[in-house]
Amino acid sequence: MMTTFSSITIIKFVNLFRNLAISKLTNEDHIIGGKNIICEIDESKFKKYENFWVVGGVERTKEKKCFFVITED
């Protein structure tokens, strides 16, 4: 209801985004979120010198766990 996209399109986007974030995990990374923990995930495109995207997420808790991933696509 908040967008003009169908629920199937939204679900596909969320799954694609989740797979992108999971594919970038390393041994040093920690999982954020969990039951009853709100996480905000967003992306930004930067193009002053190069075209690249930064995808990031942050927990809305006292610890403010977060992650950031730089990607070309």
Buried (B, 14 or more C-beta within 10 A) or exposed (E): EEEEEEEEEEEEEEEEBEEBBEEBEEEEEEEBBEEEEEBEBEEEEEEEEEEEBEBBBBBEEEEEBEBEBEEEE
